[in-house]
């Protein structure tokens, strides 16, 4: 079958892209990563910083592996969030993290009830009566 005959047979089933669609965006690679507590993700040995609201979440990194200066798009739950920034490791070591204070940690832990078992002083009193 010639290409023209094949086109005539199945040409009506061809789906065309929307005119506003970015073709480069369709060719990006994707990798899924979990955002660390210091709001970073790693890709090919490079650490990127993302929005703090994504800590602990799984995000999709979209990137062009052939680009010399790689930009990484962050997608969460199918929605574009931001473009990740490579981390300045020196500046990142001075960032204050939101950690709960000792009072907040102790409030989170409920007080433990005393065990309801037998105490030695009761045991001695009962044995003295026998």
JOMO-V181931 format. One record per backbone hydrogen bond with DSSP energy under -1.0 kcal/mol. CO is the residue of the C=O (numbers start at 1). NH is the residue of the N-H. Records with the same first field share a line. If there is no record, write none. Layout:
BEGIN
CO = NH ; NH
END
This chain:
BEGIN
2 = 6
3 = 7
4 = 8
5 = 9
6 = 10
7 = 11
10 = 13
11 = 14
18 = 21
29 = 63
31 = 61
33 = 59
35 = 56
36 = 39
39 = 50
40 = 36
41 = 48
43 = 46
46 = 43
47 = 87
48 = 41
49 = 85
51 = 54
52 = 55
54 = 57
57 = 35
59 = 33
60 = 75
61 = 31
62 = 73
63 = 29
64 = 67
72 = 84
73 = 62
74 = 81 ; 82
75 = 60
76 = 79
79 = 76
82 = 74
85 = 49
87 = 89
88 = 92
89 = 93
91 = 94
92 = 95
97 = 99
101 = 105
102 = 106
103 = 107
104 = 108
119 = 123
120 = 124
121 = 125
122 = 126
123 = 127
124 = 128
125 = 129
END
